[in-house]
Every structure is written in C-alpha cells, then in structure tokens.
C-alpha cells in the first residue's frame, strides 16, 4: 500500500464525512489515507473511520511524524497564514516527497492584494501539484502551471444524508412554524466578520406583514444586536443544530422552499441544492461553491448590496410555484451531477495518479 498524508488546519465536522469516504475509496485503489491536524471541531458528530491524530502546529512534530509514517505523497490543506506551511514545504521538497497544495488558488476575499497574490504565485510555482475547489479558480493560476492543476469540486458527502419521510407540513408543525412558505439561511454567521450578510435578509423581512412568508435562520454567531432587530412575526432563529445522523438539519432543509445567504454562501449552497432549494444570493466575494449556481436556472445572483433586487428575487420564487418547482428540480439535478462526492474523490485520485506512483490495489499483497 502507498500512503498519502493530508496535513490540515481544523478539521470541520463535514470534512470528517468526506475523509471517511476518501479513506474507503483510496483503500480500494491501494492507498492508505492519513490525516493529521492541529484540531478536530469539537461538535463533530461523526465516527472517524480514517487514520487521524491531532498534532499541534510545530514543525519539529510534523517533521517527526512524516519521518516515521513515510508517506509517498503529502497534501497540504492550510492557510498561508498558518506559518508551518513554509518550513514544511521547503523540507518536503528537500526530502523529494511529492507535495500537493489543496487550495482556492487565491485569497478570494481580496484576490488582487499584492502580498497574498505574490505568496500564492510562489506556492503555485513551488508545489508539485495543485488541487482546486473548482475549475473557475484556474484564472488565478498562470498558464505555465496549468499542467499541475487537478480539480476536485468542493462538496459534501450526500451519501451520509438521511431520508426524511415526514412532509413539509409535518416538519413545520413539529417546529411550531406557521409559515406557508419558508426562506432558509444556514451558516456560521459570525464567520469573517459578517460576510454572510445576514443583516440584509433581516432587513428584507423587516416589513413583511404577511404570516404566509417567513425566514428561518440556523447557525452560530447571530449576535444580540441582530437578534434585537429581527421581525419576530416573520423571523425564527433556531441557533446551532448538530446531530450525528444529520436528521434535524435535514428536516429543516426539507421543510424550506428557498435558501438565501446574501454573502459567502459556501457549502450551504450544496446542501440547499441537494434538498431542491433554489438559492438567492448577491454578487461579491463569493467562495468557489457559487459556481454551482446558474442564474435563472437554479437560483439568482443579484447585484451586491441591492436589497430591493434581493427581496424581489426571493419573493418571485416564493410566490411563483411553477417557477420555484422548476428551479428546485434543476438545483437537485445540477448538484448531483457536478457536486457528487465521487467527483471530488476522482479529482484527488487523478492528482495522485499524475505523480506516477503505482499503488497496489490489493491490501493483502502489500
């Protein structure tokens, strides 16, 4: 068996499910998949079925770990501000261990920043291979490095999602919701200093008087100031929701009709599309997952900070059943086609295959 070591910053709970899948699939083709990180998210609800250990970010500790485990390739999944990335890169190159950078290709919040752009260009030149979140980030990679690039569309492991047999009406009743149509916002709302722009949604629903339409918010970081200005007649904040089988959050997605985060939609878009929810968001500094959204097919992207347009597109979908149902079908079809965990895995596998390493797919022969 060959070994591939992934060195990551904090492993989020949704990544555990992905890495479980990767470990199983890599094992089938002759690779041991190993993960080392400085931290596992405390609220992780998943059983860990891959080789994992927490190691504080000190170069000496990771040098020792790599020396002992003897990986055939190393994948770096770190921010450039994680200082350990630099001595690791130089040392791995000196040891002639192939090193891969799993990256967005640029600081998408400020892609033209002089310092970060220069550092990213250096990484593009220095790493042996690059794995991108989506093909759209190729524009940040100089053509001389395109041969290094493999694309693994960032997604969730839908195979771990449960079947929810309850109807929308039954779920709403269980949650005490009286809305006929629901807009859902799910995410870490404190992430990046409010870049989710939840305040825009709150303002959209500020003067909605009809009880037919409501906004349900799920996630950490909705501060007291935002909660204080919520129109309680039409906005419900459910806080954080974690459960091992994804049942509670899946119930909430199933009962909703439209998903909206005006800023930085992230993997919430993937989850929304899986449950057939059209997505409405704004232009601006969006993450790679925005590339799943096709304006006018499975959702809408409105001008940045244009609350009138945001409200118009949300309520267009809420009040037009025929169009919403069409968008809903397109959303699920598109994410299953382009955002499957199998597609993501194939991006990683093709990257390792390109290094010319030949693992033995039969563990009994290793």
C-alpha positions in Angstrom: 0.0 0.0 0.0 1.1 3.5 -0.8 0.5 6.3 1.8 -0.9 9.8 1.3 -0.8 12.2 4.2 -3.2 15.1 4.4 -2.0 17.9 6.7 -4.9 20.2 7.6 -5.9 23.0 9.9 -9.0 22.5 12.0 -11.0 19.5 10.6 -14.6 20.6 10.4 -17.4 18.1 11.1 -18.5 17.9 7.4 -14.9 17.1 6.4 -14.9 14.0 8.6 -17.7 12.5 6.5 -15.7 13.3 3.3 -12.5 11.9 4.7 -14.3 8.7 5.8 -15.4 8.3 2.1 -11.9 9.1 0.9 -10.3 6.6 3.2 -12.6 3.8 1.9 -12.2 4.7 -1.8 -8.4 5.2 -1.5 -8.0 1.9 0.2 -9.8 0.2 -2.7 -7.2 1.5 -5.1 -4.1 0.8 -2.9 -3.7 4.0 -0.8 -3.7 4.5 2.9 -5.3 7.9 3.6 -3.8 9.6 6.7 -4.9 12.9 8.2 -3.1 15.0 10.7 -4.4 18.3 12.1 -3.9 20.7 15.0 -7.6 20.4 15.9 -10.8 18.5 15.3 -14.0 20.5 15.5 -15.4 19.9 19.0 -19.0 19.5 17.8 -18.1 16.8 15.3 -20.9 14.2 15.4 -19.3 11.6 13.1 -17.4 8.5 13.9 -13.9 8.8 12.5 -13.1 5.9 10.1 -9.7 7.1 8.9 -6.2 7.3 10.4 -6.4 10.6 12.3 -4.4 12.3 15.1 -4.2 15.8 16.4 -0.7 17.3 16.5 0.0 20.9 17.5 1.4 23.0 14.7 5.1 22.8 15.4 7.4 22.0 12.5 9.5 19.6 14.6 6.5 17.5 15.5 5.3 17.2 11.8 8.8 16.5 10.6 9.0 13.6 13.1 5.5 12.4 12.1 6.4 12.4 8.4 9.7 10.7 9.0 8.0 8.0 11.0 5.0 7.4 8.8 7.0 7.7 5.5 4.2 8.9 3.2 4.6 8.6 -0.6 2.9 12.0 -1.1 1.7 14.8 1.2 -1.3 17.1 0.6 -1.2 20.4 2.4 -4.5 21.9 3.3 -3.5 25.0 5.2 -4.0 28.8 5.0 -0.9 30.8 4.0 -1.1 32.4 7.5 -0.5 29.0 9.1 3.2 29.6 9.4 4.1 25.9 9.5 3.3 25.7 5.8 6.6 27.3 4.8 9.1 25.1 6.6 7.0 22.1 5.7 7.1 22.9 2.0 10.8 23.5 1.9 11.6 20.4 4.0 9.3 18.1 1.9 10.9 19.4 -1.3 14.4 18.7 0.2 13.3 15.2 1.0 11.9 14.7 -2.5 8.5 13.8 -1.2 5.8 15.0 -3.7 3.8 17.8 -2.1 0.4 18.9 -3.2 -1.5 22.1 -2.3 -5.3 21.8 -1.9 -6.3 25.4 -2.4 -8.7 28.0 -3.8 -5.8 29.4 -5.8 -6.1 32.9 -4.3 -7.5 34.9 -1.4 -11.0 35.2 -2.9 -11.9 38.0 -0.5 -9.0 40.1 -1.9 -7.6 38.3 -5.0 -5.6 41.4 -6.1 -3.9 42.0 -2.7 -0.2 42.5 -3.5 1.2 40.4 -0.6 -1.2 37.5 -0.8 -1.1 37.4 -4.6 2.7 37.2 -4.5 2.6 34.4 -1.9 0.0 32.4 -3.9 2.1 32.8 -7.1 5.0 31.4 -5.1 3.0 28.4 -3.9 1.8 27.7 -7.5 5.4 27.5 -8.7 6.7 25.6 -5.7 4.2 22.8 -5.1 4.4 19.7 -7.3 0.6 19.6 -7.8 -2.4 21.8 -7.1 -5.9 20.7 -6.3 -8.5 23.4 -6.8 -12.0 23.8 -5.4 -13.5 24.4 -8.8 -12.3 25.0 -12.4 -13.2 28.6 -12.1 -10.1 29.2 -10.0 -7.9 28.3 -12.9 -7.9 32.0 -13.8 -5.7 32.6 -10.8 -3.1 30.1 -12.0 -0.5 31.1 -14.6 -0.7 29.0 -17.7 2.8 27.7 -17.1 1.4 25.8 -14.1 -1.8 24.5 -15.6 -0.3 21.1 -16.1 -0.1 20.8 -12.3 -3.8 21.5 -11.7 -6.4 19.0 -10.8 -10.0 20.0 -10.0 -12.0 18.4 -7.1 -15.3 20.3 -6.9 -15.8 21.1 -3.3 -18.8 19.4 -1.9 -20.4 17.4 1.0 -20.9 13.7 1.3 -24.5 13.3 0.3 -24.3 9.6 0.9 -24.4 10.3 4.6 -27.6 12.3 4.4 -30.7 10.6 5.8 -34.0 10.0 4.1 -36.7 12.3 5.7 -40.1 10.7 5.3 -42.1 13.5 7.0 -43.9 16.0 4.8 -43.1 19.7 4.9 -46.3 20.3 6.8 -45.5 17.7 9.4 -42.0 19.1 9.9 -43.3 22.7 10.2 -45.9 21.6 12.8 -43.2 19.9 14.8 -41.1 23.0 14.8 -44.0 25.2 15.6 -43.8 27.2 12.3 -46.9 28.7 10.9 -45.4 30.0 7.6 -46.9 28.8 4.3 -43.5 29.4 2.5 -40.1 29.4 4.2 -36.8 31.1 3.3 -33.9 29.3 5.0 -30.5 30.7 5.9 -27.9 28.3 7.4 -24.2 29.0 8.1 -21.7 30.2 10.6 -23.0 33.7 10.8 -20.0 35.1 12.7 -17.6 33.9 10.1 -15.4 36.5 8.5 -16.9 39.5 10.3 -20.4 39.2 9.0 -19.6 38.3 5.4 -22.7 36.1 5.3 -24.7 39.4 5.2 -27.5 38.0 7.4 -28.4 41.6 8.1 -29.6 42.0 4.5 -32.1 39.2 5.0 -33.3 40.6 8.2 -33.9 43.9 6.5 -35.7 42.2 3.7 -38.2 40.7 6.2 -38.3 43.7 8.4 -41.6 45.0 6.9 -43.1 41.7 5.7 -46.5 41.7 7.4 -48.0 38.5 5.8 -47.6 35.5 8.0 -47.5 33.4 4.9 -43.8 34.0 4.4 -41.1 33.5 7.0 -37.3 33.4 7.4 -35.7 30.6 9.4 -32.1 31.2 10.5 -29.8 28.4 11.7 -26.2 28.7 12.8 -23.8 30.1 15.3 -22.8 33.8 15.7 -26.1 35.7 15.4 -25.3 38.4 17.9 -27.6 40.1 20.3 -27.8 43.2 18.1 -29.0 41.3 15.1 -31.5 39.3 17.1 -32.9 42.5 18.6 -33.8 43.9 15.2 -35.5 40.7 13.9 -39.1 40.9 13.0 -40.3 38.2 15.3 -43.5 37.8 13.4 -41.7 36.5 10.4 -38.2 35.5 11.5 -37.3 32.5 13.6 -33.7 31.9 14.9 -33.1 28.3 15.8 -29.4 28.6 16.8 -26.8 25.9 16.1 -28.0 22.4 15.2 -25.7 19.3 15.3 -26.8 15.7 15.3 -24.8 12.5 14.2 -27.2 11.4 11.5 -27.9 14.9 10.1 -31.6 14.3 10.8 -32.6 17.6 12.4 -30.8 19.8 9.9 -32.1 17.7 7.0 -35.6 18.1 8.3 -35.2 21.8 8.3 -33.8 21.9 4.8 -36.7 19.7 3.6 -39.4 21.9 5.0 -38.0 25.1 3.4 -38.8 26.5 -0.1 -35.9 28.9 -0.9 -32.4 29.2 0.5 -30.7 32.6 0.8 -27.4 33.9 2.2 -26.7 37.2 0.6 -22.9 36.8 1.2 -20.5 33.9 1.1 -22.9 31.0 0.5 -20.3 28.3 0.9 -21.3 24.7 1.2 -24.8 25.7 2.4 -25.5 26.1 -1.3 -24.6 22.4 -1.9 -26.8 21.3 0.9 -29.7 23.5 -0.3 -29.4 22.2 -3.9 -29.4 18.6 -2.6 -32.8 19.2 -0.9 -34.1 21.0 -4.0 -33.9 24.6 -2.7 -33.2 27.4 -5.2 -30.6 29.8 -3.9 -30.7 33.6 -4.0 -27.5 35.5 -3.2 -25.5 38.6 -4.1 -22.5 39.3 -6.3 -19.3 40.0 -4.5 -16.6 38.0 -2.7 -18.2 34.6 -3.1 -16.5 31.2 -2.5 -15.9 28.6 -5.2 -19.3 26.9 -4.5 -21.0 29.8 -6.2 -20.1 28.2 -9.5 -22.8 25.6 -9.0 -25.4 28.4 -9.1 -26.6 29.2 -12.7 -28.5 32.4 -12.7 -32.1 31.9 -13.9 -31.8 28.1 -13.7 -31.3 27.0 -10.1 -31.2 30.4 -8.4 -30.5 34.1 -8.7 -27.4 36.2 -8.2 -28.4 39.9 -7.6 -26.2 43.0 -7.6 -24.1 43.4 -4.5 -25.8 45.2 -1.6 -29.0 45.7 -3.7 -31.7 44.8 -1.1 -34.5 45.7 -3.5 -33.3 43.1 -6.0 -32.7 40.6 -3.3 -36.2 40.9 -2.0 -37.7 40.8 -5.5 -36.0 37.6 -6.5 -36.7 35.9 -3.1 -40.4 36.7 -3.3 -40.6 35.9 -7.0 -39.7 32.3 -6.1 -41.9 32.2 -3.0 -45.0 33.3 -4.8 -44.5 31.6 -8.2 -45.0 27.9 -7.6 -44.3 26.8 -11.2 -41.0 28.6 -11.5 -39.9 27.6 -8.0 -40.6 23.9 -8.7 -38.6 24.1 -12.0 -35.7 25.8 -10.2 -36.0 23.1 -7.4 -35.7 20.2 -9.9 -32.7 21.9 -11.6 -30.9 22.5 -8.3 -31.0 18.9 -7.3 -30.1 17.6 -10.8 -27.2 20.0 -11.0 -25.6 19.3 -7.6 -25.9 15.5 -8.1 -24.2 15.8 -11.5 -21.5 18.3 -10.7 -21.1 18.2 -6.9 -21.0 14.5 -6.0 -18.5 13.1 -3.5 -17.4 10.7 -6.2 -16.4 13.6 -8.5 -14.5 15.2 -5.6 -12.6 11.9 -4.9 -11.8 11.5 -8.6 -10.1 14.9 -8.6 -7.8 13.8 -5.7 -7.2 10.4 -7.3 -6.2 11.9 -10.7 -3.8 14.2 -8.9 -2.0 11.3 -7.2 -2.1 9.2 -10.4 -0.3 12.0 -12.2 2.7 11.7 -9.9 3.4 8.3 -11.4 3.1 6.4 -8.2 1.7 2.9 -8.7 -0.1 1.6 -5.6 -1.1 -2.0 -5.1 -5.0 -2.1 -5.1 -4.9 -5.3 -3.1 -4.0 -4.6 0.5 -3.3 -8.4 1.1 -0.4 -8.1 -1.3 1.2 -5.0 0.3 
